[in-house]
Amino acid sequence: AGETVPGLRWRLEYYESMMHRLFAIPAAPLVFSLIGVPLAVLGFVRSRPRGMLLAPLLLGAYYASFIFAYDAGRSGFFPPLPAVWAPNAVLFATGVILLFYPLSTARTEQMHRELKAIRRREEDPSPLH
C-alpha cells in the first residue's frame, strides 16, 4: 500500500538474512570443532591459561564478525547469503588449513628424522643397535 520498490527490497533482504541466520548459527559449533580439534590434538595450545585465553578470543572474534556481517546483509550493503555465511566460511577455511598444515610440516620433519636414524643404523657396523 504505497510502498516503493526499495522498501520491498529492504524487507526482502531483512527476512532473507534472518532465514540464513537460522541455519548459520547452528552450523557454528561444527566449524568451531573443526578449529578446536587441531588446536588441541596437535599442541598449538600447550598450556591451560593460553587455551583459556584463546577460546574467548576466537569466540568473540567470531561473534563480532557475525554481527557485522549479519547487519551488512540485513541492511543490503552485501547480499544476505554470503554476508551471513562469511564468518562460518572463514572459520571453516581456517580449520581446514589447521587440519592439513601440520600434516605437511610436522610429519614431514618427523619422517626425515626417522629416515636419518635408519640410515645411521645401516651405516653403523656395530652389532648393537
C-alpha positions as CSV (number, residue, x, y, z in Angstrom):
1,A,0.0,0.0,0.0
2,G,2.1,2.9,-1.3
3,E,5.4,1.0,-0.6
4,T,8.2,1.7,-3.0
5,V,10.5,-0.9,-4.6
6,P,13.5,0.0,-2.4
7,G,11.3,-0.6,0.6
8,L,10.3,-4.0,-0.6
9,R,13.9,-4.8,-1.4
10,W,15.0,-3.9,2.2
11,R,12.3,-6.1,3.6
12,L,13.3,-9.0,1.4
13,E,17.0,-8.6,2.4
14,Y,16.0,-8.3,6.0
15,Y,14.0,-11.5,6.0
16,E,16.4,-13.4,3.8
17,S,19.2,-12.5,6.3
18,M,17.1,-13.7,9.2
19,M,16.4,-17.0,7.4
20,H,20.1,-17.6,6.7
21,R,20.9,-16.7,10.3
22,L,18.7,-19.5,11.4
23,F,21.0,-22.0,9.7
24,A,24.3,-20.3,10.1
25,I,24.2,-20.0,13.9
26,P,23.6,-23.8,14.5
27,A,26.4,-24.6,12.0
28,A,28.9,-22.6,14.0
29,P,29.7,-25.3,16.6
30,L,30.6,-27.7,13.8
31,V,33.0,-25.1,12.4
32,F,34.5,-24.4,15.9
33,S,35.1,-28.1,16.4
34,L,37.0,-28.1,13.1
35,I,39.3,-25.5,14.6
36,G,39.4,-26.9,18.1
37,V,40.4,-30.4,17.3
38,P,43.7,-29.5,15.5
39,L,44.5,-26.9,18.1
40,A,44.0,-29.4,21.0
41,V,45.5,-32.5,19.4
42,L,48.5,-31.0,17.7
43,G,49.5,-29.0,20.7
44,F,49.2,-25.4,19.4
45,V,47.7,-24.5,22.8
46,R,50.1,-26.3,25.2
47,S,49.1,-24.6,28.4
48,R,45.7,-24.3,30.0
49,P,45.9,-20.5,30.6
50,R,46.8,-19.9,26.9
51,G,43.8,-22.1,25.8
52,M,41.5,-20.3,28.2
53,L,42.6,-17.0,26.7
54,L,42.4,-18.2,23.1
55,A,38.9,-19.7,23.3
56,P,37.1,-16.5,24.3
57,L,39.2,-14.5,21.8
58,L,38.1,-16.8,19.0
59,L,34.5,-16.8,20.1
60,G,34.5,-13.0,20.5
61,A,36.1,-12.5,17.1
62,Y,33.5,-14.8,15.5
63,Y,30.6,-13.2,17.3
64,A,31.7,-9.7,16.3
65,S,32.3,-10.7,12.7
66,F,29.0,-12.5,12.6
67,I,27.1,-9.4,13.9
68,F,28.9,-7.1,11.5
69,A,28.2,-9.4,8.5
70,Y,24.6,-10.1,9.5
71,D,23.9,-6.3,9.8
72,A,25.6,-5.7,6.4
73,G,23.4,-8.4,4.8
74,R,20.3,-7.2,6.6
75,S,20.9,-3.6,5.5
76,G,21.5,-4.5,1.9
77,F,25.2,-3.5,1.9
78,F,26.1,-7.1,1.0
79,P,23.9,-9.9,-0.4
80,P,22.4,-11.7,2.6
81,L,23.6,-15.2,1.7
82,P,27.4,-14.5,1.5
83,A,27.2,-11.9,4.3
84,V,25.6,-14.2,6.9
85,W,27.7,-17.3,6.0
86,A,31.1,-15.5,5.6
87,P,32.2,-15.9,9.3
88,N,31.4,-19.6,9.1
89,A,33.3,-19.9,5.8
90,V,36.3,-18.1,7.2
91,L,36.4,-20.4,10.3
92,F,35.9,-23.4,8.0
93,A,38.8,-22.4,5.8
94,T,41.0,-21.8,8.9
95,G,40.0,-25.2,10.3
96,V,40.9,-27.0,7.1
97,I,44.3,-25.2,6.9
98,L,45.0,-26.0,10.6
99,L,44.0,-29.6,9.9
100,F,46.3,-30.1,6.9
101,Y,49.1,-27.7,7.6
102,P,50.7,-29.8,10.4
103,L,50.4,-32.9,8.2
104,S,52.7,-31.3,5.7
105,T,55.2,-29.8,8.1
106,A,55.4,-31.7,11.3
107,R,55.0,-35.2,9.9
108,T,57.5,-34.4,7.1
109,E,60.1,-33.3,9.6
110,Q,59.4,-36.4,11.7
111,M,59.8,-38.7,8.6
112,H,63.1,-37.0,7.8
113,R,64.3,-37.6,11.3
114,E,63.3,-41.3,11.2
115,L,64.9,-41.8,7.8
116,K,68.2,-40.3,9.1
117,A,68.1,-42.6,12.1
118,I,67.5,-45.6,9.9
119,R,70.4,-44.6,7.6
120,R,72.7,-44.1,10.6
121,R,71.8,-47.6,11.9
122,E,72.5,-49.0,8.4
123,E,75.9,-47.3,8.2
124,D,76.9,-48.2,11.8
125,P,78.8,-51.5,11.6
126,S,78.4,-52.3,15.3
127,P,76.0,-55.1,16.1
128,L,74.4,-53.1,19.0
129,H,71.6,-51.1,17.6
